[in-house]
Every structure is written in structure tokens, then in C-alpha cells.
Amino acid sequence: MITAGERSNACSRTRRSSIPERLDRVIVSTSHASIEISWDARQRLLDQLRRLDSARDLVAKFEGVGASRPVDLTQDEEALLVDVIDAWTRDLGGTAAPAGILELRRALLLDFVDRSGDS
């Protein structure tokens, strides 16, 4: 006999497996690339951003786009995001950042370099 809890777990697993993989990702647009990060990496990044009052608008952008549209950032938001990623990776010590986070940082830094070359 299957218990209600077992039935619920089985239904939950079935629902998760039927969700297209593309919905488990978030895309962040930079002028150099569209960087894809996993939903888990997004959640962990949001945990870091929520520590800062100055990141409220940025948090809202990440929460607002879901998986269907890319997150578009202003220059100030890009700078804040790089600072947050830098602090986060320092806090991690020898532990690796979630997949896509360092690639995102790299793309954002390339945007800064391009803008500084334009002036």
C-alpha cells in the first residue's frame, strides 16, 4: 500500500522531471555574452544580494524575470554584482562558486573594460 506521503513524493518527482530544463536556468545579459546560471546558483546569488539594502532593485530584477527572459543590468547594477561576487568568492575560501557565477563575473568585467576604452 502506498502512503499519502509516498504518493506526494512520487508526484513531485514526476512534476520536476516534466519541467523543461530551460526553466531551471536564468540568463544574465551582458554586452559580451548571455550567461546562463542554474536556478540553484541564482538562489545562492540572491542570498548574497539580500544582505545589502543597496541591492534591493537588483534582487527584484532577478526575482522578476524568471526563466523566460534575460536579466538586463544597468552599469551600477553590474558594478554591484561584481562586488558581491568578489566578496562571496572570498568568503567561500577554497570552495568553488556555483557554476556560471565566475563566468558572469568575467563577462561583467569585460563590459567594464570596454566602457573604459570608449572614454
Buried (B, 14 or more C-beta within 10 A) or exposed (E): EEEEEEEEEEEEEEEEEEEEEEEEBBBBBBEBBEBBBBEEBBEBBBEBBEEBEEBEEBBEBBEEBEBEEBBEBEEEBBBBBBEBBEEBBEEEEEEEBBEBBBBBBBBBBBBEEEEEEEE
